């Protein structure tokens, strides 16, 4: 029966939890529980925005190296951005081909963030703006970790784009502006 369910869809996000006591053991958290039978893709997606689909193939968590000096950055914030960038893809929770802009041949934009969180689990929000209008918002849970990785993707249209990363209080943690050319 599992062969009929090949992907998770609609605002899917993967988050990775690292705990210093686990010696690098990672737990992959998926914040969407909606599965779509592969035979129903022809009618997918319903609604007015078929370009707003985040796809995530299941990627098993793999051990990663935890270094105590990751926490020794001098930053006293409990949640801060270590890396925030655009890429052509995200594979095994790592960005592939970092970019500053896209063309329509790219089809999708991928926004990747690496966070340090020394507080309890909390939400962050990816806000995608197209021509200065809010186009799509996606939230993700961030757990206690010096190396929490999460990403969001969106279908593209030519024009000016911006991605804002916000904390649970609506404060902007970081922002990226980019252009999509024909």
N, C-alpha and C positions, 0 to 999 in steps of 0.2 A: 504494500500500500504506500510506503514512503516514496517509491519511485514517481508517484504522481504529484509530489510536492517538491519542486525544484528550487524555488527562490522565496525569499521573504520580500515583501514589497510595501510601499507607501510609507514614506518618512522613516525608513528603517535606519537605525544607527547602531554601531557596535562600539562598545566601551570595554576597556580592559582594566582589571583591578589587580594591582600589585601590592603585596603586603610584605614589609621587610622580613617578617618571621617565616615566610614561606620559601626563602632561598630561591627566588625567581619564578615560583609557580604563578601562572597567570590564569585568571578566570574570565572568560569571555561572556559579557552580558549583552543581550540583545533586547532593545527597548520596544520591540514590536512583536506581537504574537499573531499577526495576520499572515496566513499562508494562502497562496493562490494555486489551485490545481493547474498543472502545466497545460492541460487541454483547454482551459478557459482563457488563456492569454489573448486569443483573438478578439474577445469582447472587452479587454481590459485597456485602460482604466475607465471607470465611469466618471462623469462630471465634466466640468469646463476646462480643466487644466491637465491634459494628458502629459505635459512636459514636466510636471512636478511629481517625479517618481524617484525615490532613492532605492536602488537595488543593492542587495547584499547577499552574496552567496555565502553559505556557512563556511567559516574558516575556523578550524579548531585552534584553541589557545595554545601557545607554545611557550616554554620557559624563556624568560629574558633575564639578563643580568641586572641585579640591583646593586647600586653602588651607594654607600653611605654619603659620599661627597656630593651626590645629587641634591641633597637637602641643604648643603652649605653654600647657598648663593647670596646670603646677606639680605634677602628679601624677607620682610616681616609679615607680608600679607598671607592670609591663610589659603587663598586661592589666587593663583597667578598663571599667566600664559608663559610657557617656555618656548613654544614654537607655534606660529600661526601662518599658514601659507596655502597657496593654490597649487594644484597638481593636475596632471592628465588622468591620474587614477590613484587608487589606494589599494595596495595588495598586502595582505597579512598585517593590517593596521599600520602600514608605513606608506608615505607618499611616494609616487613614481612620477618622474619627469616634472620637477617643480617649474612653474611658469609664472609670468606676470600678466599675461593676456591670453585670449583665445581667439580662434577663428571658428566659423560655422562648421568647418570640417571636424572640429573637436566634439561637437554635439552635446557634451556634458562638462560642467565645471565641478571640480572636487575641492572642497575646503577642509583642510586637515588642521587639527589643533592638538598640541601636547601641553598638558596642564599639570601643575603642582597643586594638590589640595591636602592641607593638613587639618581639615575640619571634617565634620560628618558629611555623609552623602548629601549632595545638593544638585539642583538643576542649573544647567547653562542653556543658553538659547542662541541658535544661529538665525539671524534675520537677514534674508536675501532681499536686496532692493534692486529694482530694475527702473532706470530713468527716474531715480529718487522717489519711487513709490514702493511701499512694502509689497513684495511679490509672494514671499513664502517664509514661514517661520517653523523651525523645528527645535524641539527641546531634547536634551539628553541628560541623563543622570551621571554625576561625577562622584566617584568614591574617594576614600582616603588613599592617596598615592602621590609620590613625587613624579610619576611618569604615566599619567592617565591619558590615553589617546582616544580621540573620537573624531568623526568626520561627517560631512553632509555633502550631498551632490544635488545638482539640479540641471534640467535641460536648458539649453541656451537659446537666446535670441540676439540678433545684432543690436549693439548699443552700449550704454554705460551701466555698469553693475557695481554693487558694493555689498560686502558681507560684514555684518557687525556681530561680534560675539559678546553676549551680555550675561551678567550673573543673575542670581535669583532676585536681586533688588532692582534690576533694570539698568545697572551701571555698565557702561561699555568697557569691556576688558581689552578689546583690540578691534581693528577695522582694516579691511583690504578693499581697495578700489581697483577695478579693471575694466577693460574694454573688450567687446566681442566684435570682430570685423567679419565682413562677408568673406 
